[in-house]
Amino acid sequence: MEQSLYEKLGGEEAIAKVVYYFYNELVLKDESVNHYFEHTDMDKQRRHQTKFISFALGGPNQYSGQSMAKAHEGMNIQPEHFEAIVKHLHDALAHYGVSERDIDAALTKVATLKDDIMYK
């Protein structure tokens, strides 16, 4: 039986490290997207994102947040913002030594959410 991406990456603890790096070192330093997080409780955001990404990559379903469409309502995220976040996720995963093949698989899953995130 093939390991899930969740297992390959090292489970929730490893994903939490990727998420922390993703936000603190990439997203929050990127002026093209950091304004979306100006009034966000980042500890809560990182916890939610860790659970969400864990589930999306084949881990247990512990995510109890809003739907993607509801969570992004009123944000009017444009294609360039979505692509910047995807690039940051790529770079965060690569930073922790995830193979390009596994990164591509993870980003393919993220891409399925595009319609629920953009233009809301």
N, C-alpha and C positions, 0 to 999 in steps of 0.2 A: 504494500500500500504506500502510495506516494505521500510524503509529508506536505502539509498545508504550508502556505507562505508564512502563516502565523508561527508554526513550529520551526520552520527553517530560519526565521529571523530571531528566534530565541524567546518567543512568548511575550506576554504583556510587559514584563520588566524591560526587555530590550526595546520594544516598541515605544515605551514611555521615554526612553533615552533619545530615540529618534525624534519623537514629538517635541521634546524639550529643545533639542538642537534646532529643529525645524522652525519653531517659533522664535526662540531667543537669539539665535545666531543668523537667521535668514529672513523670516517674514517681518519681524519687528524692526529690522534694520533696513528694510526695503521701503522707500518712501512712496512707491507706486501702490502699495497695498497695506501698509501699516496703519493707515487712518481707519481702516475697517475694525481695528481692535482698540481704538482709543478709549472706549468706555466699557471694555470687556474685563471681567475678572479672569485673568490669565491662568491662575491656578485651576479654576473650574474648567476653563476652556481646554487646558492641557489634559485634564482628567477625562473629560468627555471625548476629546479627539483620540486619546489613547484607546479607550473602550471601543469607539467607533471603528478606528483603523484595525484594531485587533479582530473585531467581528468581520469586517470587510475582507480580511486576509485569511479567514477560515478558523478564527478562534471562537471562544464561547460568546454567546450573545448577552453581553452585559450592558449594552448601550440602551439607555432609557431617555435619551434626549429627544428633542423635537425632530420632526421629519426634516430632510434637507431643504425642501421648499419653504417650510415654515421658518426654519432657522435663518434663512437668507432673505426672507421677506423684507422689502423696503431697501435693500442694499444696492440694487441695480448694478450688480457685478457684470462687468463687460468681459469680452473674450480675452483681452490683454491681461486683466487681473486674474482670471481663471488660469491662464497659461503661466503667469508668474508664480502662482501657488503650486501648480504642478511641477514647475522647474525646481522650486525650493524643496518640494517633497523628494524629487529625484535626487537632488544634491544631498539632502539629509540622509537618505538611504545609502547613497554611495559613500558618504563620509563614514558610515559604520560598516563598510565592506560588503554590502549587499551586491550580488552579481547583477550585471546589466539585464540578464534574462529575467531574474526575479523582480528587478525594478520595473521592467516593462510589463510584467504580469500585474504588479500592484497598480501601476498607473493606468492600465487597461480597465481595472475595476473602478478606479477613481473617475475615469472618463465616462462611465455609465451614469454618473451623477450630474453631469454637465447641465442637462436640461432642467434639473431641479434646483440648480444653483444660480445660473445666469439669468439676468434680466428680471429678477424678482423684485 
